């Protein structure tokens, strides 16, 4: 249910008068947090120590955010900044609950696989919406009216190089590209899973359609971030594949590039220009990102360790950063950035360690997919404010909990094998 709400409900819509805390997915995760706390206090819910690494990482992040939040009282802050800090602390607490529920509540491989399959289905639907927008100019979410909800975030729609940028149910094309790039490893794993192979064209379409749709949709964001996410995913996954699987991937990548060039004349050229201009002095986006460093330096020097307070560097009051590490350095300081990196690397470690403990090829591939997804987040966080976007951050913390569950299941299975059980 949470996966459905975070992926298919428009990220710009929230319950009236609740603001950023009023998205249906956030409300649902608050209920999950309350269920988790009630289960722990009554003794009905026990957490498996084998999956504890992600929960410990979230405790580190929550501690850093809390210390930064306390520091807001030590300076003169506007009412908007105080409200933003309140929301950030609540959202961090809710995210901790989400990670705890996912890592502690999923104790069976079948349940984990089912959730990841549904996530891939939802990601495919979002990618299809983006492709439809790109070719038709019709924004589906602009015509969805849901009772009790109102627009809280103005969508960052637009075009680049004469192309309407895909957005789907996200708040803007950059978030769309990141969300699809994080989904892609799991779509590839499910496409290559021997258990899902079978005779007939319908089965082939069911396996390959999500991968094809997601890869096609990524260039339609007309952004460097989406392409970087795709490159990072393939760079981490392909070396772990056997030769008989790598060779078709090379052929599909070639045909995919040719197909996009034929179907959408000028799109590949626009993307290449984005990357080539980034190395020069004629790209406004790159120049703006470079100027951000000098623009935020005074704020960092003022409060280097714990920052100015979570979510208090409001663009309308200060400026955009287009770099989550830079934004985190301003808001939650050096300690906060270290906590964020701990969370990212904990997710990567959970995938890699679970892969080493697993003996089933499909489950080993799944571990590599978790490592790839968090590596994508690690890299693209330097290109835009990743965890500031509602759908991407919700998806990230859900997958973080799933990675903990995956590691816990792998550890328990390995222990049973050693004991002869």
N, C-alpha and C positions, 0 to 999 in steps of 0.2 A: 504493500500500500504506500509506504514512504517513497519507494522508487518510482511508482506511478505518479505520485503528487509532485515530486521534485523534477521529473522529466517532462511530463505532459501538461501540467498546469502552467500557463504563461507566467514567467518569472517576474513580470512587471506588475502582476495583480496581487493585491493583499486585501484582507478583511478591513472594511472601513474603520477608521479611527485607531487602528493598531499599528499603522506604519510598517516599517521594515520587519517588525516582529509578527506581522499578521498574515504571512503567506500560509496557505493550507499545509504545506510540508513542514513548516516550522511549528505550527500548532500541533500537528500530529506527532512531531518529535518531542514536544513538551509532554504530551500524553505518554509517550514511550519512556521518557525520563522518570515521570511520576510512577509508572508501573515498575520500572527498574528499582527505584528507591523503596517502594512498598515491598517488593519482593525481597530485597536485601534486609530490610528492617525486620520483616516477619520470619526470615530464615528459609523462605520457600525458594529463593533463587541463589544458587551457588555458582560461583565463577570458576572456570577451569584455569588453574595456574599456568597451564601450557600456552594459553592465549593472552597472557598478561602484558606482554611487551608493549602493545599498542595502547593499552590503558595507562601504563606507566608514562609513556610518551605524552599522552594527553594531559596527565596530571602536571607534567613539567610545563606544558604550554599554558594550562589554566593558571598555574602559579605565577608565571611571567606576566600574563595578562592582568591578573589581580594586583600584582605589585605595581604595574604601570597605572592601573585604574586608581589605586590609592594615591599615586603621585599627582593625579589631577588636582587634588585638594591643595597641593603645595604651590600652585600658581594661579594667576587670574585667568579663568576660563569663561567663555561665553556660555549662555544657556544652551545654544545649539551643540556646543562641544560636550557639555555635561550630559545632555540627553543621548548624544552619539556614544559616549563612553558607557553609559548605562546599557544601551542596546548591545554593544559589543560584548560586554561582560556576560549578559544573559545568553547571547548567541553562542559564546564559547562554552558556557555551562551546558547548554542544550546539545552542542556538538559532542561534548564529553559523554553525555548520556547516550547519544546515538552510537558512538564508537563502543561504549560498554555493552549496549543491548546487542549490537551486531556481533561483536567478538565473543560475548558470553552466551548469547542465545542460540547461535548457530553451531551445533556440535556434531552435525552429520553431513557427510559429503553430498548426499542427494539434495539436502536443503540448500546448501551453498551453491551447487550447480544450478538448481532451479532458479534461485534468485539472480544469478549472473546471466542465465539465458533470458530471463524477463528483462533485465537491464539492457541487454543487447537488442531485444525487440523494441523497447522504448527508444533507445538511441537511434535505431533504424528509422522509426517514425519521425523523430525530430530531423534526421538527415533528409528524409523525403520531403518534409515541409520546406527545408532550406533549398533543395533543388527546385521545387515548385516555385518558390519565390523568385529564384534567380532567373528562371526562364519566362515566367508569366508576369512578374511584378506584383503579384497578389499576395499580401501579407495576411496569412490565415488568422493570426492572433489579434489583428486589428478588428476583426469581425466577430470575435468570440465575446459574448456578454454573459457573465456568470453572476447570478444573483448574490448580493451581499459583498461582492468584491469591487474594488476600484483600483485605478492605475496609480501606483505609488512611485514607480520609476519610469521616466520617459524613455522609450526605446531609442537606442542609438543607431537607428536605421540610416542608410545612405548608400551612395554608389561610389565606385572608384574605377577610373579608367573607362567610364561608360557602362559599367556592369553594376547591376543591383546586387548588393552583397547579401548572402544567405544569413538568416538569423534564427528561424524557427521559433521555438518557445523561449529562447534565451533573451537577455536584455540587449545584446548587441553582437555583431559578427565576430568580434574577438572571443567572446565567451562561447559562441557557437562552435568555433574552430577548436577551442580547447576541450570542450565537452565531447565532441566527436573523436578527437585525438585520444582522449583517455578511454573511450569506449572501444576503440579499434583493436587493441591487443586481445581483448576478450572475444571479439567477433572472429578474429583470426584463429584463436585457439579452438573455438567451437567449430569453425569450418574444417579444421584439420583433425578433429577428434575422430579416431577410428570407430568409436561406438555410434557416432551419428551418421556414418556412411551407410549407404544402402543402394539397391537398384532403383532405377527410375529417375526421370528428369525432375520430378517434383522434389525428391529428396536432395538432389544436387542444387536446385534453386534455393531450397530452404537453408542449405548450408552456406552457399556462396553469395546470395543476395545481400545480406547485411554488410559483408565486407565490401562488395562492389559499390553499394549505395553510399557507404560512409566515405570511401576513398574518393568517389566522384564528388561528394559534397564539400570536401575540404578545400579544394582550390576555389570554390565558389564563394568563399569568404573574402577572397582577394586580399589576403593578409599574410605576412611573413610568419606570424605565430602558428597558423594552421599547418603550414608547410614544415616548419621546424618540428612541430609535434609529430608529423608523419615520419620525418627523417629519423628522429630519435627512436620512435617505435620500431621502425624497421631495422635500425642499427643494433638494437638490443635483441630483437626477436630472431632475426634471420641467422645469425651465427649459431643459434641453439637448434636450428632445424636440420634434419638430415638432408643430404644432397638431393634426393628425389623430391623433396618439398621445396627446396630453394630454387631449383631451376624453373619450375612453372611460375614461381613468384617473379623472377626476373622477366619472363616473357609477358606476364600479365601487367607488370609495371610499364613495359615498353608499349604494349597495345593501349593501356590506359592513357598514357601521355599523348599518343597519336589520336586516340578517340576524342579526348578533350580538345585537342587542337582543331580537329575537324568539326566537332559539334558546336564549339564556342570559339569562333575565330577571334584572335586577339587576346584571349584570356591568359594563355601561357606567356605571351609577350609582356602583358601587364605585370604578371607575377615576377618574371625575370627582371623587369625594370625596377621593381620594388627592391630586390636584393642588390642589383648593381648600383642603384642610386644610394643605397645605405652606406656604401663604402666611400662615397664622395661627399660633396658639400651642397648638393642640390636636392636633398630629400628633407622636406619640412618635418616629417615625423621623426627622423633620426636626429635632426638638429634640436628639436624640442626635447627629446629624451636626454641629449647631451647637456642642454641647459639646465635640466632638472637637478643635476648634481650640485651645481653652484647655487641654485635657488634654494635648496633645502639645507645646505651646509650650516647656516647659522642656527637653525632649529636643532640640528643634531649636536652641535657644540654646546648648546644650552642645556640639553638633558641627554647625555650620550648613553647612559646605562639602562634606564627604564623608559625613556621617551616621554612624549608629551601626553600620552594617554591613548588607549585603544580607540581607533576610528575617529579621533579628534582632528586629524589633518583634513578638514573638509575642503573639497576643491573650490566651492563657492566662496570660502573665506581665505583660502591660501592658493593652492595650485594643484594641478594633476602631476603625478609622478611617472605613470606608465612603467613602473618597475616595482613589483611587490616587495622585494628586498629593501629597496630604498624607502618605500612607504613604511614598512615595518620598522626600519631603523629610526625613522622620525617618530613613530607612534609608540612603539614598545621597546625601543632601544636595542643595544647590543645583546642584552640578555634575551629579549624577545626574539630577535633574529636567530640566535643560537637555538632557542626552543623550537622555532619553526623548522629549522634544518634537522633537528633531532627527530621531529615527527616525520619529515620526508624520508630520512634515511632509515627510520624504523620500519616504514612501509616497504622500502626496497629490501631491507634485511629479512623481513618476514617472508617475502616472496622467494628470495634466494635460499634461505635456510630451509623453508618448506620444500623447495624443489630438491635439495640434496637429500632430504629425509624420505621423499616419495619414491616409489618404485614403478608406479603406473606411468607410462609415457604421457598420457593426457594430463594427469595431475602434475607432472613435472613441467609440462608446458604452461599450465595455469600459474605455477609459481613464477615462471619467467614473465608472464603477462602482468602480474602484480608489480614486479620490479620495473617493467617497462612503463606502466601507467604512472607510477610515482616518479620515475626518472623524467617523464614528460613534464610533470608538474614542477619538478626541480629546475628544469631548464627554462620553461616558458614563464616562470615567475619573474625572470629577468626581463621579460618583454612586455608585460602588462600586470595590472593589479589583480592577480588570480583569485585569492581568497576574499577579495572584496565583492565578488559577484555571487549572487545567491544560489544559482543552480550549480555552478562549478564547485563552490565550497561545500554545498550539501552532498553532491556526488562524491567529492573527495573524502569526506569524513565517513560516508557510508562504505566506500571501498577500503578505507583504512581499517574499519571494524571487520570487514570481510577478510582482509589480509591476516588479521590476528586470528580469526576463526580458522582460516586455511592452515596457518602455522600450528595452531593447537590440535587440529585434526591430524596433521602429518606427524606431530610428535607422539600423539597417543597411538597412532597406527604403528609407528616405528617401535614404540615400547612394547606393544602386543607381539610384534614379530620377534623381538629379542627374547621375550618370555615364553615364546612358543604358543601363545594364545591365538 
